[in-house]
Amino acid sequence: MSTEPPPPPDDDPLRKPPDQDPFKKQPPPPGEGTGSPYGSPPPGSPYGATPPPPYGGDPYGGDPYGGGPYATDPLAGMPPLADSGRRVLARIIDMVLVVIVVWLLTWGFGVSEYDTDSIQYGKSFGQSLIALLLYVGYDVFMTSRSGQTLGKKWLHLRVANLDDGATPSVRTNLVRALVLWVPFAFCCACIWTAVAGGWSFFDKPYKQGLHDKAAKTVVVSTR
């Protein structure tokens, strides 16, 4: 007679819920993806079971995100990286949407950056603060739900964790949004946005903006 306890019922609160993120990369089936792509080494191979690093690779370095020199490519099993031009267009769409809301709020509450005689620095700071809260809140709320702002959704793009392809957490998206929008709202405006976002045009191999690097995320295509 078996003494093992019966499995917990489906409605047991202690049962771990299944992963609901449809984008998260799943581990390969047993027997797949675990062997060396070079096959078994010949007898007496000086490298044993581990092949040498590719030509030009650093045998001592590692992936800046925590992987070793022989770590699996984090992009394996993920959609292709998004085109940087489409990323810029999606960001412009999002900025226009938020600017409209910022303008309506600042106009409605009488918080404007200029008046007819002089610059009102207190009001200017208030407008920048409203813009920062709206930009960060919009980015974090939308991207934490599905990895997509409205601009990214319309252009078939998505933000994903670099390590597993899942939708980034609220904390990750907050880091990403703060790096992008704090300088924009208070000092550098379009210059910082161009530098942070334009970095993806030159970054290799992950096409990351500076805010992506801070949050360890990438932007991928959804089609």
C-alpha positions, -999 to 999 in steps of 0.1 A, spaced: 0 0 0 15 34 -10 23 59 17 28 88 -6 3 117 1 -22 125 -27 -13 154 -50 -28 188 -40 -61 197 -56 -61 222 -85 -75 249 -63 -48 245 -36 -33 280 -30 1 263 -24 2 249 -59 25 270 -81 5 286 -110 17 279 -145 38 305 -163 12 327 -181 37 347 -202 33 334 -237 65 351 -248 89 335 -223 114 312 -239 108 276 -229 136 251 -222 144 227 -251 130 192 -249 152 165 -232 180 155 -256 179 188 -276 202 217 -272 224 200 -246 251 186 -268 281 202 -284 275 216 -319 309 201 -328 299 165 -319 322 142 -299 359 152 -301 383 127 -317 404 106 -293 433 125 -279 417 159 -287 435 186 -267 402 203 -260 384 174 -245 347 177 -246 347 215 -249 355 230 -283 379 260 -285 363 295 -287 356 309 -321 383 328 -340 387 362 -324 367 352 -293 380 360 -258 388 327 -241 388 345 -207 360 370 -211 323 364 -207 290 378 -217 284 412 -200 251 400 -188 264 371 -168 271 343 -193 305 326 -197 325 324 -229 306 293 -240 272 305 -228 242 299 -250 232 328 -272 204 346 -253 186 355 -285 182 318 -294 145 310 -297 134 346 -297 119 367 -326 144 387 -346 156 420 -332 136 450 -342 148 474 -369 162 506 -353 142 528 -377 109 513 -366 119 517 -330 125 554 -335 91 558 -353 73 540 -325 90 562 -299 79 594 -318 43 581 -319 45 575 -281 60 610 -275 33 627 -295 6 609 -276 21 618 -242 28 654 -253 -8 659 -261 -18 648 -226 9 669 -210 -3 700 -230 -39 694 -220 -30 690 -183 -7 720 -181 -32 741 -200 -61 730 -178 -42 737 -146 -25 769 -158 10 753 -156 28 766 -187 64 770 -194 62 806 -207 41 837 -202 40 869 -222 67 887 -202 92 862 -188 100 826 -182 83 812 -152 108 788 -138 85 774 -112 59 766 -138 86 752 -161 97 728 -134 60 718 -128 55 711 -165 87 690 -166 76 671 -136 42 664 -151 58 653 -183 82 630 -164 55 613 -144 33 608 -175 62 594 -197 74 571 -170 40 560 -160 29 553 -195 60 534 -204 60 513 -172 22 505 -173 20 496 -209 53 477 -212 47 457 -180 14 444 -194 25 431 -228 59 445 -235 43 471 -259 34 507 -258 9 519 -283 36 529 -307 53 495 -305 20 477 -308 11 495 -340 45 489 -355 47 452 -343 75 456 -318 79 443 -282 103 448 -253 117 416 -239 141 405 -212 174 396 -228 180 365 -207 147 347 -212 125 366 -237 98 372 -211 78 405 -207 99 427 -184 88 432 -148 76 465 -134 109 470 -117 128 464 -149 105 487 -169 109 514 -142 147 513 -146 143 514 -184 119 543 -183 138 564 -157 171 562 -177 153 573 -208 130 600 -195 147 617 -165 173 635 -186 147 642 -212 123 659 -188 149 681 -169 179 688 -190 187 673 -223 154 667 -240 157 657 -276 195 654 -274 194 626 -248 165 609 -265 185 608 -297 216 595 -280 199 569 -258 176 556 -286 200 561 -314 225 539 -297 206 509 -311 217 518 -346 253 511 -337 251 486 -308 262 450 -315 250 423 -312 218 432 -294 208 466 -309 202 481 -275 196 516 -266 213 529 -234 180 524 -215 179 488 -228 215 483 -215 206 496 -181 175 473 -178 191 443 -197 163 443 -223 160 441 -261 133 451 -286 121 424 -309 97 422 -338 64 405 -334 58 395 -370 
